[in-house]
Amino acid sequence: MTQASSGAWGEAETRFFYELTPERILDAVEATGFRPTGRCYALNSLENRVYDVEIEVQGEVRSPSDRFRVVKFYRPGRWTDEQIFAEHDFLAALAEQELPVAPPLEIADDSTLALVEETGIRCAVWPRIGGRIADELDEERIRRLGHLMARVHNVGEYCDADSRIRLDPDTYGRENLEFLLEHDILPDSVRDSYSALVETLCTTVDPWFEAVEYQAVHGDCHIGNVLWRDEGPFLVDFDDMVRGPCVQDVWLIAPGRDPEGVHLRQAFLEAYSDFREFDHASLRLVEPLRALRYIHFTAWIARRREDPAFQRVFGDFGTERYWYEQVASLKEQLGLIQESAWS
């Protein structure tokens, strides 16, 4: 697979990303080998810029989706080319095992990644996949997801994901805290308390993470990243693929702590065990992973605070109320983790 050349990201690339015009989008699609009709629709995506683009089709059209391609423009500086190709290769490996995912299309020189001329922005093209997002998961659906995720992890165990982020207390905890401190994101009113909570939390769970196996996992497999089709679940959005413990793809699908949530997680793991053995000791990582997600999500917003799209969606970010809620959430998580450590 040919890789697009990587380089340093600067203000120019970021400006082009914020100001992607319909003309640039359509020109980029045409440069990848497709002929757009001119119809282009923005899809719901904050991290990247994603568009549903109608193209001219030669030959038989079996469904309306055949007339469209989904084009993702990657946020500058988020991933290196090597990391993007790791995502694409993971999807290709899953598709080879006939698992319900959509790998990106080859678009130029046998590559799945293209450089948009004069912008420094990378883009990739996917087929359009239909489906619906479930409002909630019942036991039948959770069991189907358990079967699917076990098969995904069977593939991920042998995928090369060395270039992707390793999900642990350093990367999702301490490094994000360091960013918030270095860029004076934390207000004085919570700076010490927030920092102490993150440090205590990470130190407490460091040994827990050393005891688990790491491999390629989806990384962000919540209910919104599962489409339901007539034939069953279909996994989308592998953008946050990480090297992590398999339990990361378990707790996000069944995140509840209440009896119903615990029951669904058990049903998921029963189905999972039909295709793959699960390390039940790793369930102690559920609350630490939840806490690390809180920290990571806060730093994720902070790194993109100049993006107009983020300013519209996260209008309360940085307010006193926002930070007090973050401190309260981390206190609750630390209490649950410390209680678990002594149980």
VOTORFI-622937 format. One record per residue (C-alpha): residue number from 1; residue in one letter; chain; x, z, y. Coordinates in nm, 4 decimals. Layout:
residues N
+-------+------+-------+----------+----------+----------+
: palum : mivo : vexlo :        u :        w :        v :
+-------+------+-------+----------+----------+----------+
:   NUM :    A :     A :        X :        Z :        Y :
...
+-------+------+-------+----------+----------+----------+
end
This chain:
residues 343
+-------+------+-------+----------+----------+----------+
: palum : mivo : vexlo :        u :        w :        v :
+-------+------+-------+----------+----------+----------+
:     1 :    M :     A :   0.0000 :   0.0000 :   0.0000 :
:     2 :    T :     A :   0.1484 :  -0.1023 :   0.3324 :
:     3 :    Q :     A :   0.1547 :   0.1667 :   0.5957 :
:     4 :    A :     A :   0.1032 :   0.1140 :   0.9672 :
:     5 :    S :     A :   0.4008 :   0.2354 :   1.1634 :
:     6 :    S :     A :   0.3714 :   0.5841 :   1.3087 :
:     7 :    G :     A :   0.4906 :   0.6983 :   1.6452 :
:     8 :    A :     A :   0.4593 :   0.9679 :   1.9075 :
:     9 :    W :     A :   0.1170 :   1.0231 :   2.0607 :
:    10 :    G :     A :   0.0947 :   1.0510 :   2.4381 :
:    11 :    E :     A :  -0.1483 :   1.0517 :   2.7266 :
:    12 :    A :     A :  -0.2108 :   0.6763 :   2.6996 :
:    13 :    E :     A :  -0.3293 :   0.6938 :   2.3383 :
:    14 :    T :     A :  -0.5501 :   0.9937 :   2.4139 :
:    15 :    R :     A :  -0.7035 :   0.8171 :   2.7147 :
:    16 :    F :     A :  -0.7812 :   0.5080 :   2.5058 :
:    17 :    F :     A :  -0.9403 :   0.7332 :   2.2421 :
:    18 :    Y :     A :  -1.1674 :   0.9000 :   2.4966 :
:    19 :    E :     A :  -1.2534 :   0.5640 :   2.6503 :
:    20 :    L :     A :  -1.3126 :   0.3434 :   2.3480 :
:    21 :    T :     A :  -1.5366 :   0.0705 :   2.4848 :
:    22 :    P :     A :  -1.7679 :  -0.1537 :   2.2802 :
:    23 :    E :     A :  -1.5316 :  -0.4432 :   2.3533 :
:    24 :    R :     A :  -1.2304 :  -0.2588 :   2.2109 :
:    25 :    I :     A :  -1.4307 :  -0.1469 :   1.9083 :
:    26 :    L :     A :  -1.5527 :  -0.4976 :   1.8289 :
:    27 :    D :     A :  -1.2088 :  -0.6487 :   1.8902 :
:    28 :    A :     A :  -1.0571 :  -0.3956 :   1.6500 :
:    29 :    V :     A :  -1.3155 :  -0.4774 :   1.3819 :
:    30 :    E :     A :  -1.2528 :  -0.8481 :   1.4213 :
:    31 :    A :     A :  -0.8782 :  -0.7903 :   1.3920 :
:    32 :    T :     A :  -0.9358 :  -0.6241 :   1.0531 :
:    33 :    G :     A :  -1.0883 :  -0.9444 :   0.9178 :
:    34 :    F :     A :  -1.4611 :  -0.8904 :   0.9732 :
:    35 :    R :     A :  -1.6781 :  -1.0853 :   1.2157 :
:    36 :    P :     A :  -1.8982 :  -0.8463 :   1.4146 :
:    37 :    T :     A :  -2.2316 :  -0.9675 :   1.5475 :
:    38 :    G :     A :  -2.2017 :  -0.7513 :   1.8577 :
:    39 :    R :     A :  -2.4279 :  -0.4688 :   1.7428 :
:    40 :    C :     A :  -2.2442 :  -0.1367 :   1.7324 :
:    41 :    Y :     A :  -2.3796 :   0.2176 :   1.7033 :
:    42 :    A :     A :  -2.1920 :   0.5448 :   1.7526 :
:    43 :    L :     A :  -2.2251 :   0.7866 :   1.4607 :
:    44 :    N :     A :  -2.2189 :   1.1645 :   1.4761 :
:    45 :    S :     A :  -1.8519 :   1.2622 :   1.4662 :
:    46 :    L :     A :  -1.6552 :   1.4942 :   1.6936 :
:    47 :    E :     A :  -1.3090 :   1.4826 :   1.5418 :
:    48 :    N :     A :  -1.2779 :   1.1053 :   1.5215 :
:    49 :    R :     A :  -1.4718 :   0.8203 :   1.6774 :
:    50 :    V :     A :  -1.6925 :   0.6592 :   1.4128 :
:    51 :    Y :     A :  -1.9152 :   0.3545 :   1.4538 :
:    52 :    D :     A :  -2.1689 :   0.1619 :   1.2480 :
:    53 :    V :     A :  -2.0862 :  -0.2034 :   1.3149 :
:    54 :    E :     A :  -2.2986 :  -0.4982 :   1.2084 :
:    55 :    I :     A :  -2.1002 :  -0.7892 :   1.0664 :
:    56 :    E :     A :  -2.1687 :  -1.1453 :   0.9652 :
:    57 :    V :     A :  -2.2107 :  -1.1676 :   0.5873 :
:    58 :    Q :     A :  -2.1371 :  -1.4678 :   0.3707 :
:    59 :    G :     A :  -2.3371 :  -1.4945 :   0.0500 :
:    60 :    E :     A :  -2.6045 :  -1.2707 :  -0.0960 :
:    61 :    V :     A :  -2.7201 :  -0.9617 :   0.0915 :
:    62 :    R :     A :  -2.8411 :  -0.7080 :  -0.1639 :
:    63 :    S :     A :  -2.9348 :  -0.4343 :   0.0848 :
:    64 :    P :     A :  -2.9436 :  -0.3845 :   0.4637 :
:    65 :    S :     A :  -2.6234 :  -0.1770 :   0.4345 :
:    66 :    D :     A :  -2.4335 :  -0.4890 :   0.3270 :
:    67 :    R :     A :  -2.4604 :  -0.6093 :   0.6865 :
:    68 :    F :     A :  -2.2715 :  -0.3095 :   0.8243 :
:    69 :    R :     A :  -1.9302 :  -0.1476 :   0.8071 :
:    70 :    V :     A :  -1.8396 :   0.2043 :   0.9149 :
:    71 :    V :     A :  -1.5277 :   0.2054 :   1.1300 :
:    72 :    K :     A :  -1.3327 :   0.5271 :   1.1897 :
:    73 :    F :     A :  -1.0862 :   0.5528 :   1.4780 :
:    74 :    Y :     A :  -0.8565 :   0.8460 :   1.4015 :
:    75 :    R :     A :  -0.7949 :   1.1033 :   1.6732 :
:    76 :    P :     A :  -0.4389 :   1.0562 :   1.8078 :
:    77 :    G :     A :  -0.1945 :   1.3200 :   1.6919 :
:    78 :    R :     A :  -0.4193 :   1.4768 :   1.4278 :
:    79 :    W :     A :  -0.2658 :   1.3136 :   1.1206 :
:    80 :    T :     A :   0.0460 :   1.1146 :   1.0474 :
:    81 :    D :     A :   0.0109 :   0.7814 :   0.8704 :
:    82 :    E :     A :   0.1408 :   0.9468 :   0.5521 :
:    83 :    Q :     A :  -0.1321 :   1.2092 :   0.5691 :
:    84 :    I :     A :  -0.4033 :   0.9489 :   0.6297 :
:    85 :    F :     A :  -0.2848 :   0.7456 :   0.3325 :
:    86 :    A :     A :  -0.2942 :   1.0612 :   0.1179 :
:    87 :    E :     A :  -0.6648 :   1.0885 :   0.2013 :
:    88 :    H :     A :  -0.7195 :   0.7206 :   0.1221 :
:    89 :    D :     A :  -0.5268 :   0.7444 :  -0.2055 :
:    90 :    F :     A :  -0.7256 :   1.0511 :  -0.3130 :
:    91 :    L :     A :  -1.0497 :   0.8611 :  -0.2517 :
:    92 :    A :     A :  -0.9188 :   0.5604 :  -0.4442 :
:    93 :    A :     A :  -0.8192 :   0.7818 :  -0.7387 :
:    94 :    L :     A :  -1.1649 :   0.9414 :  -0.7439 :
:    95 :    A :     A :  -1.3345 :   0.6008 :  -0.7288 :
:    96 :    E :     A :  -1.1204 :   0.4791 :  -1.0199 :
:    97 :    Q :     A :  -1.2780 :   0.7564 :  -1.2266 :
:    98 :    E :     A :  -1.6208 :   0.6303 :  -1.1139 :
:    99 :    L :     A :  -1.6921 :   0.9395 :  -0.9085 :
:   100 :    P :     A :  -1.9432 :   0.9019 :  -0.6220 :
:   101 :    V :     A :  -1.7148 :   0.8581 :  -0.3218 :
:   102 :    A :     A :  -1.6379 :   0.5631 :  -0.0947 :
:   103 :    P :     A :  -1.2709 :   0.4680 :  -0.0549 :
:   104 :    P :     A :  -1.1774 :   0.2721 :   0.2580 :
:   105 :    L :     A :  -1.1594 :  -0.1058 :   0.2364 :
:   106 :    E :     A :  -0.8371 :  -0.3029 :   0.2360 :
:   107 :    I :     A :  -0.8295 :  -0.4748 :   0.5727 :
:   108 :    A :     A :  -0.4891 :  -0.6324 :   0.6350 :
:   109 :    D :     A :  -0.1685 :  -0.6836 :   0.4375 :
:   110 :    D :     A :  -0.3194 :  -0.4862 :   0.1455 :
:   111 :    S :     A :  -0.3454 :  -0.1799 :   0.3710 :
:   112 :    T :     A :  -0.6389 :   0.0498 :   0.4424 :
:   113 :    L :     A :  -0.5113 :   0.1478 :   0.7874 :
:   114 :    A :     A :  -0.4790 :  -0.0697 :   1.0968 :
:   115 :    L :     A :  -0.3231 :  -0.0212 :   1.4379 :
:   116 :    V :     A :  -0.5516 :  -0.1105 :   1.7270 :
:   117 :    E :     A :  -0.3530 :  -0.3389 :   1.9584 :
:   118 :    E :     A :  -0.2448 :  -0.1934 :   2.2935 :
:   119 :    T :     A :  -0.3886 :   0.1500 :   2.2219 :
:   120 :    G :     A :  -0.1743 :   0.3147 :   1.9537 :
:   121 :    I :     A :  -0.4929 :   0.4251 :   1.7775 :
:   122 :    R :     A :  -0.5326 :   0.3922 :   1.3999 :
:   123 :    C :     A :  -0.8562 :   0.2802 :   1.2378 :
:   124 :    A :     A :  -0.9985 :   0.2312 :   0.8883 :
:   125 :    V :     A :  -1.3114 :   0.0609 :   0.7587 :
:   126 :    W :     A :  -1.5612 :   0.1853 :   0.5006 :
:   127 :    P :     A :  -1.8715 :   0.0371 :   0.3416 :
:   128 :    R :     A :  -2.1917 :   0.1856 :   0.4758 :
:   129 :    I :     A :  -2.3349 :   0.4415 :   0.2320 :
:   130 :    G :     A :  -2.7005 :   0.5364 :   0.2414 :
:   131 :    G :     A :  -2.8355 :   0.8770 :   0.1500 :
:   132 :    R :     A :  -2.9867 :   1.1916 :   0.2920 :
:   133 :    I :     A :  -2.8579 :   1.5411 :   0.3601 :
:   134 :    A :     A :  -3.0474 :   1.8177 :   0.1809 :
:   135 :    D :     A :  -3.1859 :   2.0983 :   0.3949 :
:   136 :    E :     A :  -3.0997 :   2.3412 :   0.1172 :
:   137 :    L :     A :  -2.9698 :   2.3377 :  -0.2381 :
:   138 :    D :     A :  -3.1809 :   2.4447 :  -0.5329 :
:   139 :    E :     A :  -3.0396 :   2.5363 :  -0.8728 :
:   140 :    E :     A :  -3.0714 :   2.1843 :  -1.0131 :
:   141 :    R :     A :  -2.8781 :   2.0332 :  -0.7251 :
:   142 :    I :     A :  -2.6152 :   2.3063 :  -0.7251 :
:   143 :    R :     A :  -2.5496 :   2.2449 :  -1.0950 :
:   144 :    R :     A :  -2.5074 :   1.8726 :  -1.0350 :
:   145 :    L :     A :  -2.2574 :   1.9553 :  -0.7639 :
:   146 :    G :     A :  -2.0768 :   2.1911 :  -1.0006 :
:   147 :    H :     A :  -2.0299 :   1.9091 :  -1.2515 :
:   148 :    L :     A :  -1.9148 :   1.6718 :  -0.9774 :
:   149 :    M :     A :  -1.6697 :   1.9103 :  -0.8127 :
:   150 :    A :     A :  -1.5051 :   1.9971 :  -1.1439 :
:   151 :    R :     A :  -1.4380 :   1.6271 :  -1.2012 :
:   152 :    V :     A :  -1.3081 :   1.5909 :  -0.8435 :
:   153 :    H :     A :  -1.0662 :   1.8778 :  -0.9043 :
:   154 :    N :     A :  -0.9552 :   1.7260 :  -1.2352 :
:   155 :    V :     A :  -0.8418 :   1.4229 :  -1.0343 :
:   156 :    G :     A :  -0.7055 :   1.6244 :  -0.7428 :
:   157 :    E :     A :  -0.4790 :   1.8226 :  -0.9727 :
:   158 :    Y :     A :  -0.2672 :   1.5114 :  -1.0287 :
:   159 :    C :     A :  -0.2851 :   1.3584 :  -0.6791 :
:   160 :    D :     A :   0.0150 :   1.3641 :  -0.4496 :
:   161 :    A :     A :  -0.0988 :   1.5680 :  -0.1509 :
:   162 :    D :     A :   0.2374 :   1.7050 :  -0.0377 :
:   163 :    S :     A :   0.1934 :   1.5594 :   0.3104 :
:   164 :    R :     A :  -0.1397 :   1.7340 :   0.3694 :
:   165 :    I :     A :  -0.1790 :   2.0795 :   0.5212 :
:   166 :    R :     A :  -0.1509 :   2.3724 :   0.2823 :
:   167 :    L :     A :  -0.4486 :   2.6035 :   0.3358 :
:   168 :    D :     A :  -0.3058 :   2.9539 :   0.3545 :
:   169 :    P :     A :  -0.2825 :   3.2485 :   0.5966 :
:   170 :    D :     A :   0.0132 :   3.0906 :   0.7773 :
:   171 :    T :     A :  -0.1382 :   2.7492 :   0.8528 :
:   172 :    Y :     A :  -0.4999 :   2.8494 :   0.9119 :
:   173 :    G :     A :  -0.4242 :   3.1951 :   1.0516 :
:   174 :    R :     A :  -0.0892 :   3.2677 :   1.2141 :
:   175 :    E :     A :  -0.0123 :   2.9151 :   1.3362 :
:   176 :    N :     A :  -0.3540 :   2.8867 :   1.4998 :
:   177 :    L :     A :  -0.3085 :   3.2272 :   1.6620 :
:   178 :    E :     A :   0.0327 :   3.1170 :   1.7889 :
:   179 :    F :     A :  -0.1257 :   2.8122 :   1.9517 :
:   180 :    L :     A :  -0.3943 :   3.0219 :   2.1209 :
:   181 :    L :     A :  -0.1307 :   3.2627 :   2.2559 :
:   182 :    E :     A :   0.1188 :   3.0004 :   2.3687 :
:   183 :    H :     A :  -0.1459 :   2.8092 :   2.5636 :
:   184 :    D :     A :  -0.3077 :   3.1195 :   2.7170 :
:   185 :    I :     A :  -0.6421 :   3.0406 :   2.5559 :
:   186 :    L :     A :  -0.7222 :   3.4047 :   2.4784 :
:   187 :    P :     A :  -0.8485 :   3.6047 :   2.7778 :
:   188 :    D :     A :  -0.6807 :   3.9385 :   2.8534 :
:   189 :    S :     A :  -0.9958 :   4.1249 :   2.7476 :
:   190 :    V :     A :  -0.9568 :   4.0254 :   2.3809 :
:   191 :    R :     A :  -0.5955 :   3.9073 :   2.3550 :
:   192 :    D :     A :  -0.4606 :   4.2211 :   2.1875 :
:   193 :    S :     A :  -0.7623 :   4.2931 :   1.9667 :
:   194 :    Y :     A :  -0.7988 :   3.9334 :   1.8464 :
:   195 :    S :     A :  -0.4249 :   3.9053 :   1.7757 :
:   196 :    A :     A :  -0.4167 :   4.2339 :   1.5848 :
:   197 :    L :     A :  -0.7169 :   4.1330 :   1.3749 :
:   198 :    V :     A :  -0.5621 :   3.8003 :   1.2775 :
:   199 :    E :     A :  -0.2256 :   3.9580 :   1.1932 :
:   200 :    T :     A :  -0.3807 :   4.2392 :   0.9872 :
:   201 :    L :     A :  -0.6102 :   4.0009 :   0.8054 :
:   202 :    C :     A :  -0.3292 :   3.7594 :   0.7177 :
:   203 :    T :     A :  -0.0925 :   4.0334 :   0.6055 :
:   204 :    T :     A :  -0.3613 :   4.1870 :   0.3845 :
:   205 :    V :     A :  -0.4408 :   3.8654 :   0.1986 :
:   206 :    D :     A :  -0.0927 :   3.7079 :   0.1803 :
:   207 :    P :     A :  -0.0383 :   3.8325 :  -0.1796 :
:   208 :    W :     A :  -0.3811 :   3.7041 :  -0.2859 :
:   209 :    F :     A :  -0.2936 :   3.3493 :  -0.1871 :
:   210 :    E :     A :   0.0422 :   3.3651 :  -0.3640 :
:   211 :    A :     A :  -0.1387 :   3.4254 :  -0.6926 :
:   212 :    V :     A :  -0.3458 :   3.1030 :  -0.6981 :
:   213 :    E :     A :  -0.2742 :   2.7410 :  -0.7817 :
:   214 :    Y :     A :  -0.2738 :   2.4797 :  -0.5062 :
:   215 :    Q :     A :  -0.3848 :   2.1190 :  -0.5377 :
:   216 :    A :     A :  -0.5700 :   1.8411 :  -0.3534 :
:   217 :    V :     A :  -0.9233 :   1.9544 :  -0.2653 :
:   218 :    H :     A :  -1.1948 :   1.8175 :  -0.0382 :
:   219 :    G :     A :  -1.1419 :   2.1081 :   0.1998 :
:   220 :    D :     A :  -1.4664 :   2.0768 :   0.3984 :
:   221 :    C :     A :  -1.7346 :   2.0359 :   0.1311 :
:   222 :    H :     A :  -2.0323 :   2.1975 :   0.3016 :
:   223 :    I :     A :  -2.3918 :   2.0818 :   0.2604 :
:   224 :    G :     A :  -2.3587 :   1.8331 :   0.5473 :
:   225 :    N :     A :  -2.0863 :   1.6393 :   0.3663 :
:   226 :    V :     A :  -2.2983 :   1.5712 :   0.0587 :
:   227 :    L :     A :  -2.5384 :   1.2781 :   0.0642 :
:   228 :    W :     A :  -2.8189 :   1.2713 :  -0.1897 :
:   229 :    R :     A :  -2.9097 :   0.9373 :  -0.3424 :
:   230 :    D :     A :  -3.1424 :   0.8428 :  -0.6261 :
:   231 :    E :     A :  -2.8540 :   0.8715 :  -0.8709 :
:   232 :    G :     A :  -2.7345 :   1.2097 :  -0.7414 :
:   233 :    P :     A :  -2.4847 :   1.3626 :  -0.4967 :
:   234 :    F :     A :  -2.2328 :   1.1501 :  -0.3064 :
:   235 :    L :     A :  -1.9337 :   1.3135 :  -0.1330 :
:   236 :    V :     A :  -1.8298 :   1.2003 :   0.2153 :
:   237 :    D :     A :  -1.5831 :   1.2950 :   0.4908 :
:   238 :    F :     A :  -1.2530 :   1.3758 :   0.3222 :
:   239 :    D :     A :  -1.0847 :   1.3966 :   0.6640 :
:   240 :    D :     A :  -1.0043 :   1.7667 :   0.6116 :
:   241 :    M :     A :  -0.8557 :   1.7175 :   0.2641 :
:   242 :    V :     A :  -0.5961 :   1.9894 :   0.2100 :
:   243 :    R :     A :  -0.3697 :   2.1382 :  -0.0509 :
:   244 :    G :     A :  -0.5619 :   2.4500 :  -0.1316 :
:   245 :    P :     A :  -0.7167 :   2.6690 :  -0.4006 :
:   246 :    C :     A :  -1.0154 :   2.5130 :  -0.5761 :
:   247 :    V :     A :  -1.2369 :   2.7985 :  -0.4612 :
:   248 :    Q :     A :  -1.2341 :   2.6415 :  -0.1136 :
:   249 :    D :     A :  -1.4689 :   2.3725 :  -0.2466 :
:   250 :    V :     A :  -1.6867 :   2.6372 :  -0.4118 :
:   251 :    W :     A :  -1.7676 :   2.8853 :  -0.1374 :
:   252 :    L :     A :  -1.8502 :   2.6194 :   0.1227 :
:   253 :    I :     A :  -2.1121 :   2.4676 :  -0.1068 :
:   254 :    A :     A :  -2.2599 :   2.8109 :  -0.1868 :
:   255 :    P :     A :  -2.1554 :   3.0278 :   0.1095 :
:   256 :    G :     A :  -2.4267 :   3.2954 :   0.0963 :
:   257 :    R :     A :  -2.3542 :   3.6629 :   0.0266 :
:   258 :    D :     A :  -2.7175 :   3.7543 :  -0.0447 :
:   259 :    P :     A :  -2.8539 :   3.7642 :  -0.4020 :
:   260 :    E :     A :  -2.9782 :   3.4056 :  -0.3776 :
:   261 :    G :     A :  -2.6380 :   3.2853 :  -0.2550 :
:   262 :    V :     A :  -2.4585 :   3.4728 :  -0.5328 :
:   263 :    H :     A :  -2.6990 :   3.3280 :  -0.7900 :
:   264 :    L :     A :  -2.6377 :   2.9720 :  -0.6676 :
:   265 :    R :     A :  -2.2613 :   3.0229 :  -0.6799 :
:   266 :    Q :     A :  -2.2858 :   3.1495 :  -1.0361 :
:   267 :    A :     A :  -2.4990 :   2.8489 :  -1.1330 :
:   268 :    F :     A :  -2.2442 :   2.6197 :  -0.9695 :
:   269 :    L :     A :  -1.9574 :   2.7770 :  -1.1635 :
:   270 :    E :     A :  -2.1466 :   2.7660 :  -1.4933 :
:   271 :    A :     A :  -2.1900 :   2.3909 :  -1.4488 :
:   272 :    Y :     A :  -1.8309 :   2.3547 :  -1.3231 :
:   273 :    S :     A :  -1.7012 :   2.5130 :  -1.6443 :
:   274 :    D :     A :  -1.8579 :   2.2309 :  -1.8475 :
:   275 :    F :     A :  -1.5808 :   2.0018 :  -1.7183 :
:   276 :    R :     A :  -1.3026 :   2.2317 :  -1.6002 :
:   277 :    E :     A :  -1.1888 :   2.5914 :  -1.6373 :
:   278 :    F :     A :  -1.2312 :   2.7953 :  -1.3190 :
:   279 :    D :     A :  -1.0068 :   3.0846 :  -1.2149 :
:   280 :    H :     A :  -1.2707 :   3.3524 :  -1.1470 :
:   281 :    A :     A :  -1.0062 :   3.5842 :  -1.0021 :
:   282 :    S :     A :  -0.9795 :   3.3406 :  -0.7112 :
:   283 :    L :     A :  -1.3310 :   3.4395 :  -0.5982 :
:   284 :    R :     A :  -1.1677 :   3.7284 :  -0.4116 :
:   285 :    L :     A :  -1.0477 :   3.4591 :  -0.1675 :
:   286 :    V :     A :  -1.4003 :   3.3726 :  -0.0517 :
:   287 :    E :     A :  -1.4104 :   3.6197 :   0.2389 :
:   288 :    P :     A :  -1.0467 :   3.5560 :   0.3416 :
:   289 :    L :     A :  -1.1171 :   3.1812 :   0.3419 :
:   290 :    R :     A :  -1.4272 :   3.2398 :   0.5506 :
:   291 :    A :     A :  -1.2218 :   3.4399 :   0.8026 :
:   292 :    L :     A :  -0.9458 :   3.1773 :   0.8141 :
:   293 :    R :     A :  -1.2111 :   2.9128 :   0.8776 :
:   294 :    Y :     A :  -1.3317 :   3.1106 :   1.1814 :
:   295 :    I :     A :  -0.9771 :   3.1223 :   1.3214 :
:   296 :    H :     A :  -0.9062 :   2.7587 :   1.2414 :
:   297 :    F :     A :  -1.2342 :   2.6444 :   1.3960 :
:   298 :    T :     A :  -1.1598 :   2.8287 :   1.7201 :
:   299 :    A :     A :  -0.8144 :   2.6728 :   1.7498 :
:   300 :    W :     A :  -0.9598 :   2.3333 :   1.6556 :
:   301 :    I :     A :  -1.1933 :   2.3489 :   1.9544 :
:   302 :    A :     A :  -0.9157 :   2.4804 :   2.1797 :
:   303 :    R :     A :  -0.6868 :   2.1886 :   2.0929 :
:   304 :    R :     A :  -0.9609 :   1.9458 :   2.1973 :
:   305 :    R :     A :  -1.0951 :   2.1276 :   2.5013 :
:   306 :    E :     A :  -1.0081 :   1.8316 :   2.7280 :
:   307 :    D :     A :  -1.2222 :   1.5957 :   2.5190 :
:   308 :    P :     A :  -1.5509 :   1.5288 :   2.7043 :
:   309 :    A :     A :  -1.7386 :   1.5237 :   2.3708 :
:   310 :    F :     A :  -1.6183 :   1.8767 :   2.2884 :
:   311 :    Q :     A :  -1.7060 :   2.0023 :   2.6354 :
:   312 :    R :     A :  -2.0638 :   1.8846 :   2.5857 :
:   313 :    V :     A :  -2.1060 :   2.0378 :   2.2402 :
:   314 :    F :     A :  -1.9082 :   2.3617 :   2.2872 :
:   315 :    G :     A :  -2.0108 :   2.4488 :   2.6405 :
:   316 :    D :     A :  -1.9792 :   2.8249 :   2.5783 :
:   317 :    F :     A :  -1.6226 :   2.8015 :   2.4461 :
:   318 :    G :     A :  -1.3892 :   3.0341 :   2.6353 :
:   319 :    T :     A :  -1.6611 :   3.2570 :   2.7796 :
:   320 :    E :     A :  -1.6419 :   3.6335 :   2.7422 :
:   321 :    R :     A :  -1.9435 :   3.6217 :   2.5125 :
:   322 :    Y :     A :  -1.7756 :   3.3625 :   2.2897 :
:   323 :    W :     A :  -1.4628 :   3.5722 :   2.2454 :
:   324 :    Y :     A :  -1.6484 :   3.8989 :   2.1842 :
:   325 :    E :     A :  -1.8470 :   3.7234 :   1.9103 :
:   326 :    Q :     A :  -1.5225 :   3.5978 :   1.7528 :
:   327 :    V :     A :  -1.3734 :   3.9466 :   1.7562 :
:   328 :    A :     A :  -1.6906 :   4.0907 :   1.6028 :
:   329 :    S :     A :  -1.6903 :   3.8274 :   1.3272 :
:   330 :    L :     A :  -1.3262 :   3.8912 :   1.2394 :
:   331 :    K :     A :  -1.3847 :   4.2675 :   1.2346 :
:   332 :    E :     A :  -1.6672 :   4.2158 :   0.9874 :
:   333 :    Q :     A :  -1.4487 :   3.9922 :   0.7710 :
:   334 :    L :     A :  -1.1585 :   4.2332 :   0.7770 :
:   335 :    G :     A :  -1.3904 :   4.5147 :   0.6701 :
:   336 :    L :     A :  -1.5184 :   4.3101 :   0.3749 :
:   337 :    I :     A :  -1.1641 :   4.2127 :   0.2770 :
:   338 :    Q :     A :  -1.0305 :   4.5688 :   0.2949 :
:   339 :    E :     A :  -1.3289 :   4.6925 :   0.0948 :
:   340 :    S :     A :  -1.2555 :   4.4277 :  -0.1681 :
:   341 :    A :     A :  -0.8891 :   4.5227 :  -0.1757 :
:   342 :    W :     A :  -0.9784 :   4.8783 :  -0.2764 :
:   343 :    S :     A :  -1.2543 :   4.7903 :  -0.5221 :
+-------+------+-------+----------+----------+----------+
end
